Amino acid sequence: MSRETLYLLPGLLCDADSWRDVADRLSPEWDVISAGFFQQDSLEGMARWVLDNAPERFSVAGHSMGGRAAMVLMRLAPERVQRLGLVDTNFPPATPEEAPKRQVLIDAMRERGMSALTELWLPPMVGRSCRANPAMMARMATMVERCPSELFESQIKALLGRPEVFSVFQTIRCPTAVICGREDEWSPVEAHVAMAEAIAGSELTIIEDCGHMAPVEQPQAVADALARMMRRPAEGQS
């Protein structure tokens, strides 16, 4: 019997390393594929990349920007998705105030290189415990700094052009895990509660001592929540 496939989609400035510890915990039971840096400049482009590369039926979990891409994927081809995981992500479209704030990061990156983002962008993304862990912060800084600058700008373009997706939630019928770090300041708990309430039968998991980068900060808790999702029967299974 062939094993089921789970795609793990990364967030802004993240690659497969952000999911490494989660993938290691899940791979004994499922075929886990961790995507690298997204190079597309739209969320639909990211979603279509998954659809072009995934098997006919698969499960998907997305972190942050990857979660937004997974939401778009659910609009494009819900019949192909067996299970869905949304991790430290959000759903509102961009506001007029968002573009100038993101431009500050782009300008700093252009002036000082990707290391500027490890100083300005990264610390607010993680919880207090992670900020006090030099090895964990160094690992994430290395990941951020190996992201090519042009990809960062493409990803910002994708996020600023994100579509409305809340209406998608009421159409989701597959087993769904909604996961959030308690200390996530970028995609707060309240947003995940709203998502879980809108998606019928979803399971909400709030992870303590954890910020926005839950797959790196608390991989065991994320893996446990996704494992519960993967063990729930998908449509057509018993």
C-alpha positions in Angstrom: 0.0 0.0 0.0 1.5 3.4 -1.0 2.0 6.0 1.6 0.1 9.3 1.6 1.9 12.5 0.7 2.1 15.6 2.8 3.4 18.8 1.2 4.9 21.4 3.7 4.9 25.0 2.3 7.2 27.6 3.8 6.6 31.2 4.8 8.2 34.5 3.8 12.0 34.2 3.8 11.8 30.5 4.8 12.8 27.4 2.9 12.7 23.6 3.6 14.8 24.1 6.7 12.0 25.8 8.5 10.1 22.5 8.3 13.0 20.2 8.8 12.3 19.1 12.4 8.6 18.7 11.7 9.3 16.6 8.6 11.8 14.4 10.5 9.0 13.6 13.0 6.4 12.9 10.4 8.4 11.1 7.7 8.3 7.6 9.3 4.5 7.5 8.6 4.0 9.7 5.5 5.9 10.8 2.4 6.8 14.4 3.5 7.9 16.9 0.9 9.2 20.2 2.1 9.1 23.0 -0.5 12.1 25.3 -0.8 12.0 29.1 -1.2 9.0 30.1 -3.3 10.1 32.0 -6.4 6.7 33.0 -7.7 5.4 36.6 -7.3 1.8 35.6 -6.6 0.1 33.3 -4.2 -1.8 31.7 -7.1 1.6 31.0 -8.8 2.7 29.3 -5.6 -0.4 27.2 -5.4 -0.2 26.2 -9.0 3.5 25.1 -8.5 2.2 22.7 -5.8 -0.6 21.4 -8.0 1.9 20.9 -10.9 4.3 18.9 -8.8 2.1 17.0 -6.3 0.4 13.7 -6.9 -3.3 13.6 -7.9 -4.4 13.4 -4.2 -2.2 14.8 -1.4 -2.3 16.7 1.9 -0.8 20.1 2.5 0.2 22.2 5.4 1.4 25.8 5.0 3.2 28.1 7.4 2.6 31.9 7.2 2.8 32.8 3.5 2.7 29.1 2.7 -0.6 28.9 4.6 -2.0 31.7 2.4 -0.8 29.8 -0.7 -2.6 26.7 0.7 -5.8 28.7 1.0 -5.6 29.8 -2.6 -4.9 26.1 -3.6 -8.1 25.2 -1.8 -10.0 27.6 -4.1 -8.3 26.2 -7.2 -8.5 22.5 -6.7 -10.2 21.4 -3.4 -10.9 18.0 -4.8 -7.2 17.1 -4.8 -6.5 18.0 -1.2 -7.1 15.2 1.3 -6.2 17.2 4.5 -5.2 20.8 5.2 -2.9 22.4 7.8 -2.8 26.2 8.4 0.1 27.2 10.7 0.7 30.7 12.0 -1.0 32.3 9.0 -3.8 34.8 8.3 -6.5 35.6 5.9 -7.3 39.4 5.5 -6.2 41.0 2.2 -3.6 43.7 2.3 -4.5 47.2 3.6 -3.2 50.5 2.2 -1.0 50.8 5.4 0.8 47.5 4.8 2.8 48.4 1.6 4.8 51.2 3.2 5.7 49.0 6.1 7.0 46.3 3.9 8.8 48.9 1.7 10.8 49.8 4.8 12.2 46.2 4.8 12.9 46.2 1.1 14.8 49.5 1.4 16.8 48.3 4.3 17.6 45.1 2.4 18.7 47.0 -0.7 20.9 49.3 1.4 22.5 46.7 3.8 21.8 43.3 2.3 19.8 40.4 3.6 21.4 40.7 7.1 19.3 43.8 7.6 16.2 41.5 7.7 17.7 39.3 10.5 17.9 42.5 12.6 14.6 44.1 11.6 12.2 41.4 10.5 13.3 38.2 12.4 13.1 39.1 16.1 9.4 40.0 16.2 8.6 36.8 14.3 9.6 34.6 17.2 8.5 34.1 20.8 10.4 35.1 23.9 12.0 31.7 24.5 13.3 31.6 21.0 14.8 35.0 21.1 16.8 33.9 24.1 18.1 30.8 22.2 21.2 31.9 20.3 21.5 28.7 18.3 17.9 28.8 17.1 18.2 32.5 16.2 21.4 31.8 14.3 19.8 29.0 12.4 16.9 31.2 11.3 19.2 34.1 10.5 21.2 31.8 8.2 18.1 30.7 6.4 16.9 34.3 5.9 20.3 35.4 4.6 20.5 32.6 2.0 17.2 33.8 0.5 18.1 35.7 -2.7 17.1 39.4 -2.5 15.1 39.2 -5.7 13.0 36.3 -4.2 12.3 38.4 -1.1 10.9 41.2 -3.3 8.9 38.7 -5.3 7.4 37.2 -2.2 6.5 40.7 -0.9 4.7 41.4 -4.2 2.8 38.1 -3.8 1.7 39.0 -0.2 0.6 42.6 -1.2 -1.4 41.1 -4.0 -3.1 38.4 -2.0 -6.8 37.8 -2.7 -9.7 37.5 -0.3 -9.8 33.9 1.0 -12.2 33.9 4.0 -15.0 32.8 1.8 -13.0 29.7 1.0 -13.2 28.5 4.5 -16.9 27.7 4.5 -16.3 25.4 1.5 -13.6 23.3 3.1 -14.7 19.7 3.8 -11.4 17.9 4.4 -9.8 17.4 7.8 -8.1 20.6 8.8 -5.6 21.6 11.5 -5.3 25.2 12.5 -2.2 25.8 14.5 -0.8 29.0 16.2 1.9 30.0 18.6 0.5 31.7 21.7 3.0 34.6 21.3 2.5 35.1 17.6 2.3 38.9 17.1 2.0 38.8 13.3 -0.7 36.3 12.9 -2.5 36.3 16.3 -4.4 33.7 18.1 -7.7 35.6 17.4 -7.2 35.1 13.6 -6.8 31.4 14.1 -9.9 31.1 16.2 -11.8 32.8 13.5 -10.4 30.4 10.9 -11.2 27.4 13.0 -14.7 28.6 13.6 -15.3 29.1 9.9 -13.9 25.7 8.8 -16.3 22.9 9.8 -14.8 20.1 11.8 -11.3 21.8 12.1 -9.1 21.3 15.1 -7.5 24.3 16.7 -4.1 24.0 18.5 -2.6 26.9 20.4 1.1 26.2 21.2 2.5 27.8 24.4 6.0 29.4 24.5 5.9 29.9 20.8 5.8 32.8 18.3 5.2 33.0 14.6 7.8 30.5 13.6 6.2 27.5 15.2 7.7 24.8 12.9 11.2 25.9 14.1 10.3 27.0 17.7 8.1 24.1 18.7 8.4 21.3 16.1 7.1 18.5 18.3 3.9 20.3 19.0 3.4 21.2 15.3 4.2 17.6 14.3 1.8 16.2 16.9 -1.1 18.4 15.6 -0.3 17.5 11.9 -0.1 13.8 12.8 -3.6 14.0 14.3 -4.8 15.7 11.1 -3.1 13.0 8.9 -4.7 10.2 10.9 -8.2 11.5 10.4 -10.0 9.8 7.5 -10.1 11.9 4.3 -13.2 12.0 2.1 -13.7 8.5 0.6 -11.7 6.8 3.3 -13.0 4.8 6.3 
